[in-house]
Amino acid sequence: MINLNIPTMIIHMVFFLVMVVVLNQLLLKPLLRVMDERKKRAEGNRKEAEEAAQQTEEMKGKYHHQLEQAKKDAAQERDKICKAAEEQEEKITIAARETAGDLVAEIREKIAAEYKEAQASLEAESDAMGKKIAARMLGRSV
């Protein structure tokens, strides 16, 4: 048979309750507080990491946008420079053609003048040569 000693049982119960209160105050509450703080810090760190990741994505988007804009600006500038170069090339070509045309006209005029001089000179010389030839063939002066 089981022998129950009520006063000992009450002492044990009181001792148990005192231990529960003491352990709750000294061990359980500080442990739960530390665990809550750790959990809050972890959540805060997670939120900070998410915000940093979001900021990084925003910065990355801005960077890509700025990069695309810079490429567009560079392409426009390159096109503008190419167009200006083509216009300059056209001006130089037109000026060269005009200069070449003027030179060709001047040379043609010189050639025409020299041709007329040569023709006049040859006509004068041919008359003199004809007279000499005739004088030699005939044996007398013409």
C-alpha positions as CSV (number, residue, x, y, z in Angstrom):
1,M,0.0,0.0,0.0
2,I,1.1,3.5,-0.7
3,N,1.8,5.6,2.2
4,L,1.0,9.3,1.6
5,N,2.5,11.8,3.9
6,I,0.4,14.9,3.4
7,P,2.7,17.5,5.1
8,T,5.7,16.3,3.0
9,M,3.6,16.5,-0.1
10,I,2.5,20.0,0.7
11,I,6.2,21.0,1.3
12,H,7.1,19.4,-2.0
13,M,4.3,21.3,-3.7
14,V,5.3,24.6,-2.1
15,F,8.9,23.8,-3.0
16,F,7.8,23.0,-6.6
17,L,5.8,26.3,-6.9
18,V,8.7,28.3,-5.4
19,M,11.1,26.7,-7.9
20,V,8.7,27.4,-10.8
21,V,8.4,31.0,-9.8
22,V,12.2,31.4,-9.2
23,L,13.1,29.5,-12.4
24,N,10.5,31.5,-14.3
25,Q,12.0,34.8,-13.1
26,L,15.7,33.8,-13.3
27,L,15.8,31.5,-16.3
28,L,12.7,31.2,-18.4
29,K,11.8,35.0,-18.7
30,P,15.4,36.1,-19.5
31,L,15.7,33.2,-22.0
32,L,12.4,34.1,-23.7
33,R,13.4,37.8,-23.7
34,V,16.8,36.9,-25.4
35,M,15.0,34.7,-27.9
36,D,12.5,37.4,-28.7
37,E,15.3,40.0,-29.1
38,R,17.1,37.6,-31.4
39,K,14.0,37.0,-33.4
40,K,13.4,40.8,-33.7
41,R,17.0,41.4,-34.7
42,A,16.7,38.6,-37.3
43,E,13.5,40.1,-38.7
44,G,15.1,43.6,-38.7
45,N,18.2,42.2,-40.5
46,R,15.9,40.4,-43.0
47,K,14.0,43.6,-43.6
48,E,17.2,45.6,-44.0
49,A,18.5,42.9,-46.4
50,E,15.3,43.1,-48.4
51,E,15.4,46.9,-48.5
52,A,19.1,46.8,-49.6
53,A,18.2,44.2,-52.3
54,Q,15.3,46.5,-53.5
55,Q,17.6,49.5,-53.5
56,T,20.2,47.5,-55.4
57,E,17.6,46.5,-58.0
58,E,16.5,50.2,-58.3
59,M,20.1,51.3,-58.7
60,K,20.7,48.6,-61.3
61,G,17.6,49.7,-63.2
62,K,18.7,53.3,-63.1
63,Y,22.2,52.2,-64.2
64,H,20.8,50.2,-67.2
65,H,18.5,53.1,-68.1
66,Q,21.4,55.6,-68.0
67,L,23.5,53.2,-70.0
68,E,20.8,52.8,-72.6
69,Q,20.4,56.6,-72.7
70,A,24.2,57.1,-73.1
71,K,24.2,54.6,-75.9
72,K,21.3,56.5,-77.6
73,D,23.1,59.8,-77.1
74,A,26.3,58.4,-78.5
75,A,24.5,57.0,-81.5
76,Q,22.8,60.3,-82.1
77,E,26.1,62.2,-81.8
78,R,27.8,59.7,-84.1
79,D,25.1,60.1,-86.7
80,K,25.3,63.9,-86.4
81,I,29.1,63.8,-86.8
82,C,28.7,61.4,-89.8
83,K,26.1,63.7,-91.4
84,A,28.4,66.7,-90.9
85,A,31.3,64.8,-92.4
86,E,29.2,63.8,-95.4
87,E,28.1,67.4,-95.8
88,Q,31.7,68.5,-95.6
89,E,32.8,65.8,-98.1
90,E,30.0,67.0,-100.4
91,K,31.2,70.6,-100.1
92,I,34.8,69.6,-100.8
93,T,33.8,67.4,-103.7
94,I,31.7,70.3,-105.2
95,A,34.6,72.7,-104.7
96,A,37.1,70.3,-106.3
97,R,34.7,69.7,-109.3
98,E,34.4,73.5,-109.7
99,T,38.2,73.9,-109.4
100,A,38.7,71.0,-111.9
101,G,36.1,72.5,-114.2
102,D,37.8,75.9,-114.1
103,L,41.2,74.3,-114.7
104,V,39.9,72.2,-117.6
105,A,38.3,75.4,-119.1
106,E,41.6,77.3,-118.6
107,I,43.6,74.5,-120.2
108,R,41.2,74.2,-123.1
109,E,41.5,78.0,-123.7
110,K,45.3,77.7,-123.6
111,I,45.3,74.7,-125.9
112,A,42.9,76.6,-128.3
113,A,45.2,79.7,-128.2
114,E,48.3,77.5,-128.7
115,Y,46.5,75.7,-131.5
116,K,45.7,78.9,-133.3
117,E,49.3,80.2,-132.8
118,A,50.6,76.9,-134.1
119,Q,48.2,76.9,-137.0
120,A,49.1,80.5,-137.9
121,S,52.8,79.7,-137.6
122,L,52.4,76.6,-139.7
123,E,50.5,78.5,-142.3
124,A,53.2,81.1,-142.5
125,E,55.9,78.5,-142.6
126,S,54.0,76.3,-145.2
127,D,53.8,79.3,-147.5
128,A,57.5,80.0,-147.2
129,M,58.3,76.3,-147.6
130,G,56.0,76.0,-150.6
131,K,57.8,78.9,-152.2
132,K,61.2,77.4,-151.5
133,I,60.1,74.0,-152.9
134,A,58.7,75.6,-156.0
135,A,61.8,77.7,-156.4
136,R,64.0,74.6,-156.2
137,M,61.9,72.6,-158.6
138,L,61.6,75.4,-161.1
139,G,65.1,76.5,-160.5
140,R,64.0,80.1,-160.2
141,S,62.4,82.2,-157.5
142,V,58.7,82.4,-157.4
